Amino acid sequence: ERQAAEQEAQLLSQLKHPNIVTYKESWEGGDGLLYIVMGFCEGGDLYRKLKEQKRQLLPENQVVEWFVQIAMALQYLHEKHILHRDLKTQNVFLTRTNIIKVGDPGIARVLENHCDMASTLIGTPYYMSPELFSNKPYNSKSDVWALGCRVYEMATLKHAFNAKDMNSLVYQIIEGKLLPMPRDYSPELAELIRTMLSKRPEERPSVRSILRQPYIKRQISSFLEATKTKMSKNNIKNGDSKSKPVCVSPPDGRFDRHGHEPPEDPEVSFWL
């Protein structure tokens, strides 16, 4: 456990992204325990947020807004050859302004390169991919599967795969027994989820390609306009006419808190 905690602290100290929980510091106390200080997420975790909905479905734009932020954090990790491996709702947090912060990469696996495959069976059963249950090597496409489970859960307020016992759950996942999406959501979102939950890893899109899909780009453009309008109103209210954007570039995970370095693809950007 101590070695795992030290590994998590070292990993967290190297991660700097607006959608990943901020590492502050760590030290060994007089009691021999390792203490890790992380940024505080006032909004709690996504698990609690979804429970508060009480079967009231979220608007599609809210689902996709959170989904895009999780995807950008995941893309950043994958560019660093890191698999998260436990992307459950309890590991996704919110700030007081509803910004996503992905946390707890304590069981993350660092690969030497994109072609490497991991083999350790680890993660939360509801979000584990078919290849994990089949004891096959896995890579970043297992995180994509978990991301698909995540957005399905945000949209339906239910697990993508659920069962009364473990054997039934494993069967549903391996066979891809996915219930249809509610008609409240667009066919584009349903199709995106379907591709992320493809049984064959090679048929799942990478996070990079997901963020470049026309449907996602349109949603991001809508977020951008809505956020610019909101910021303008706040600036006028506060007597400040200058906006202060935070730009994020999903393709390579870079970000500039002062707007000095714009994204490579202006259409794939997000203002926080």
PEVEN-V922060 format. One record per helix or strand of 3 or more residues. SS is the DSSP state (H for helix, E for strand). FROM is the first residue (numbers start at 1). LEN is the number of residues. Records with the same first field share a line. If there is no record, write none. Layout:
BEGIN
SS: FROM-LEN / FROM-LEN
END
This chain:
BEGIN
H: 2-13 / 46-7 / 60-20 / 89-3 / 125-3 / 130-4 / 140-17 / 166-10 / 187-10 / 201-3 / 207-5 / 214-24
E: 23-6 / 34-5 / 92-3 / 100-3
END
